[in-house]
């Protein structure tokens, strides 16, 4: 991967719908080699796909909470069971296994704090092997993919 490939990726992370001609202009190559590089990056799996960034407010999912999850069992079968179950929860936007004093960090989006309490009490706490949780409510989104800094609104 050279500087042109990195430039393509930098542009696409901000504007995934940019026309190939405009992309070529932005990175300083002609259209044909830019298209060839783009196709190569897609074929190699470097570019995994393209998606619409949707305003969570419009979807009624403006409330963001981060949840630390400690498991009662961290052997491989327990981890697989937790992973499979958490993937099935629509309110969980992201889930990361953590090396630290807890096992997982979840990013949860809901309509409001009341809806979050239901998700936490009835869904997250009921996931396999969950021993305890700690919640941190986001007051403002400063930086997140697809959101403008400072105002929490979609770009």
Beta strands, then each sheet from edge to edge (+ up, - down):
strand 1: 63-71
strand 2: 92-97
strand 3: 104-110
strand 4: 130-137
sheet 1: 2+ 3- 1+ 4-
end
